[in-house]
Amino acid sequence: MAWLFGVVAFGAIIPIVPTGAAVSGSAALAFHEHHPVTIVFVIASGAAGAYVGDLAMYAMCRFGGEKLARRLRWLRDEEHLVSVKERLTKSQIPVLLVSRLIPGGRVPVLLAAAFLGMPWRTFVVANAPACALWSSVYAGIGVAGGSIFPEPWEGVVAAVLLILVVNQIYSFVTKRREARAGAGTASGTATESPSEA
């Protein structure tokens, strides 16, 4: 499982690798080996890789700041980052826990935590259960895929496709919501301007 640890840790720092799909695919293969302990190793390796990757990214953001985040293309949507900072200020641990389960939610929360100067102790403690929960959920998806299909490769493909489809749907819904909010703000400004004149 060392390869899974490496893939997930790398994907946590360079968020182009589908780390959730890697965990799900590994869990689907482990299910067909009929060794429940292997699935536990998958969850542990995925969680450990995610944790180490998050710590590395958090350290880089704490020391390099927004300038480094922009250079590495981690910081793309500054407006969204502002709202994440507000949520993180109100409730740190629940936001950290949920961020890993929302597609595309981890990076903005991690950046906001680093830029706000969240204490290392808080981040180190709160991120551990977040990574464990994330790995367990994606391993569960892999086990479900492995149990439905008789061939191991079919379970792996099904789990990976399911994750990619869910991510795409979530991304589409989020963009539509943001577009509506932007249109609502623009129309509100347009209706206010005649009365001000």
PyMOL commands that set and color helices and strands:
alter all, ss='L'
color gray80, all
select helices_A, chain A and resi 2-13+19-32+36-71+78-90+92-99+106-116+120-148+152-196
alter helices_A, ss='H'
color red, helices_A
deselect
rebuild
show_as cartoon
